[in-house]
Amino acid sequence: MSKILRVPSREYVCLPFTKLRKIFPPIKFFGKNQEHILQVKNTDFSLSSIISRTMASYARFITDIGLKRKSSCTRETTKLLSISKPGTIFMAGGLPNPELFPFKSMTLEIDAETKFDLNGSTLRAALQYLPTSGYAELLETLRKIQLKFHNPPNWENTDIIVTVGSQQGLSNMLELTISPGDTIIVPEPLYCNTLSILDPLSAKYLPIPSDKNGMDADAFEKIMDTLASVPTNKLPKILYTNPTGANPTGVNISTERKKKIYAIAQKYDILILEDDPYYYLHFQDENPVSFLSMDTDQRVIRFDSFSKILSSGLRIGFATGPKELIRYLELAMQSSILSASSLSQVLVEGVLSRWGIDGFINHTEKVQQLYLKRRDLMLEAATKHLTGLAEWHVPQGGMFLWIKVLGIKDANEMVVKHGINAGILLLPGNEFMTNREAPCPYVRSSYSLVSYDDMNKVGYFGK
């Protein structure tokens, strides 16, 4: 017995027939115009079961340049070498001869009890080209971390790629998904360097207001419903979010708001870019629930970073998301950075493997406690000197206090002119707004480095 199912071809733009055949051996495929006709023999498959077991196309989210990008043969052969059997004769790539590297060994001290040496094959890996996706041992450790902290649904179709901090991965993904004139949904205010990525892409902003609990999900829903009510409107396809210890506000988006935001993204088929470098700097009793952890239909790509918890100079981050999207990101990286620093990747893996998951958790808890203490000192100084002159919410994570100066429309001159003259560097709030030319009474102050005495000096300046 046979049944015929007609499936719109747009559902399978990124899914080759060979892959479908592998998943569904009883299915035969026949191309015809804009449809693929699937003939299913001796099988009780339904259309819904086929769609649920295959990946919908991501092509509509990707720019024309991203779709045109092809894999690099040299990068692909480097990947092949990393998984080849010992003794493989490799003549396909231009790898420099390691005998000429002027490094014989390296010793690193993590703490008084823990040291490790880089030598032999490990040192060669640290000094040689690596596959664009990353150092295999580090990738395995990162998978364990993501499963521990996020345990995303559809893990079997989720992949990870090592990036140069989270910033490079985010930048490449925005360039892959935003064409000139496209609208992107963003919180207001938002990280100024995200604006620096988006402005040259000629993106249009759809700012969603935020409060002490993060992006306003009700406002988001209302704005999207209003846009969708006009049939000629082109709806945005990308949402950028910085959900934990947001830069500059320090707020965490609550779990209930995240659930509603995710449901709205499902309703309007929006891809979520979860930029979360401050995830391990939250001040909650429990770890925040991430968008990745609730991603039942694979519309989230998450960006993590070791800059805030290991070292910003190592420049190591990683992106996690659907395999097809990670592949687009990999192709963009193949033609630009080749890969994140091999040495930095091996160093990070060396630290994480010696700590193990429990040691990593212990370290992140120490980081949280340090920044929590510094936040409390900043709040103490602000309360002492700025009460009645300014307003602020208590940061729930991160490194920043977002201060609204009362009695003025724009804090830019106060910060840029008078602050620099007084030997104090702060950032004016307009740098974090989608319209940077508009007056803004806010100031961002960081408490990550300054001493309590210096915090009080800034307070005197505020007066």
C-alpha positions, 0 to 999 in steps of 0.5 A, a space after each residue: 500500500 502506498 500514500 502520496 504526500 505533497 510537501 512544499 519545497 521551501 520546507 526542505 531547502 537545506 535538507 538534501 534528498 539523500 538525507 531524507 532518504 537516509 532518515 526514511 528509507 521507504 520514501 521515494 522522491 519525485 520532483 515536480 514544479 514547486 513541490 516534492 512528491 513523497 511516495 511512502 510504501 508499506 509505512 504508516 508515516 503521516 505528513 506531520 511525522 515527517 516534518 517533525 523528524 526533519 529540519 525546516 529550511 533556514 534559508 529565509 533567514 540567511 542573506 543572499 551573500 550567506 547563501 552563496 558562500 561555499 565551503 573552503 577546500 583547505 578548511 574542509 581538508 583540515 577538518 578531515 585531517 583532524 579525524 583521519 586515522 593515524 598515519 594518514 599521508 597529508 599533502 592537501 593543505 599548507 600546514 607549516 612544519 612544526 619543527 620550525 616553531 621556536 617553542 619546545 614546551 609551556 607550563 601553566 599554573 592554575 593555582 598553587 596546587 595545579 599546573 600543567 605542561 603543554 608539550 608533544 602533540 598537545 603543543 603541536 595542536 596549540 601552535 598549528 591550524 585547527 579546524 574552523 569548528 574548533 579544537 576537538 577536545 574543547 568542543 567535547 568539554 563545551 558539549 558537557 557544559 551546555 548539557 549541564 546548564 541548558 540541556 536543550 531539546 533536539 540535542 541530536 541536531 544541535 552543534 557548537 562552534 568555537 568563536 573569537 569571544 562571543 562578539 565575533 560569532 554574533 557579528 558573523 551571524 548578524 551579517 548572515 541574517 541582516 540585509 540592507 533594509 531588514 528590520 531587527 527586533 532589539 531591546 531598548 537600551 542595548 549593547 552599544 557594540 551590537 549597534 556598531 555591527 548593525 548600523 553598517 548593515 543598514 538595518 532598521 530597528 524595532 526597539 522593545 522597551 525594557 524595565 527592571 525585568 528586562 524586555 517587555 514581552 507584552 509590549 513586544 506582542 502588541 507591536 508584533 500583532 499591530 505590524 501583522 495586522 497590515 498585510 503589506 508589512 514585511 515582518 522582522 525575522 530576527 530578535 536580538 537579546 542580551 538576557 542575563 546581566 544585560 549591558 548596560 542595564 544589568 537586568 535579567 529577563 525573567 523565565 515567564 517573560 522568556 517563555 512569552 517572548 519565545 511563544 511570540 517568536 514561534 507565532 511569527 517565525 522569528 530567529 532568536 540570537 541569544 547573546 549571553 556573555 554575562 550568564 555566569 555573572 548573575 546574582 540569582 539563587 538559581 541559574 537563569 533559564 535560557 532561551 536555548 533550554 526552551 528551544 523546542 523547535 530550534 529557532 535559537 542560536 546562543 552565544 557564550 563567552 569565557 571573557 568574563 570568567 577566564 580571561 578576556 585576552 584569550 578571546 574564546 567564546 562559542 556559539 550553540 544552535 541548530 546544525 544548519 545554522 552553525 554550518 552557515 556560521 562555520 562557512 563565514 568563519 572559514 573565509 574570514 578568521 579561519 578559526 579562533 586561536 589554537 593556543 587559546 583553545 588548548 589553554 582553555 581546554 587544559 583548564 576546564 579538563 583539570 577542573 571538571 564540571 564541578 570545578 568549573 561551577 565552583 569557579 563561576 560561583 566565586 566570580 559571581 560572589 566577587 561581582 555581587 560584592 562589587 555591585 553592593 559597594 557601588 549601590 552603597 556609594 550611589 545611595 550615599 551620594 546620588 539619592 535625589 539626584 538620580 534613579 537606578 534599578 538594582 543590577 541582577 547580574 553583570 558589571 554595570 549600574 544604569 543611572 538616570 540623572 534627574 533634572 536634565 534631558 541629556 547627560 552626554 555633555 556632563 559625561 564627555 566634557 566634565 567627566 573627562 576633565 575631572 579624570 572620570 570616564 563613564 559612558 553616556 546613555 545615548 550610545 546604547 540607544 537605537 537613535 544615538 542622536 536623541 537626548 538621553 539622561 542615562 549614564 552607564 557606570 561599571 563596577 568591575 575594576 574600581 575601588 570603593 574609594 574611587 566609587 565615592 569619588 565618582 559620587 562626589 562628581 555626581 553631586 
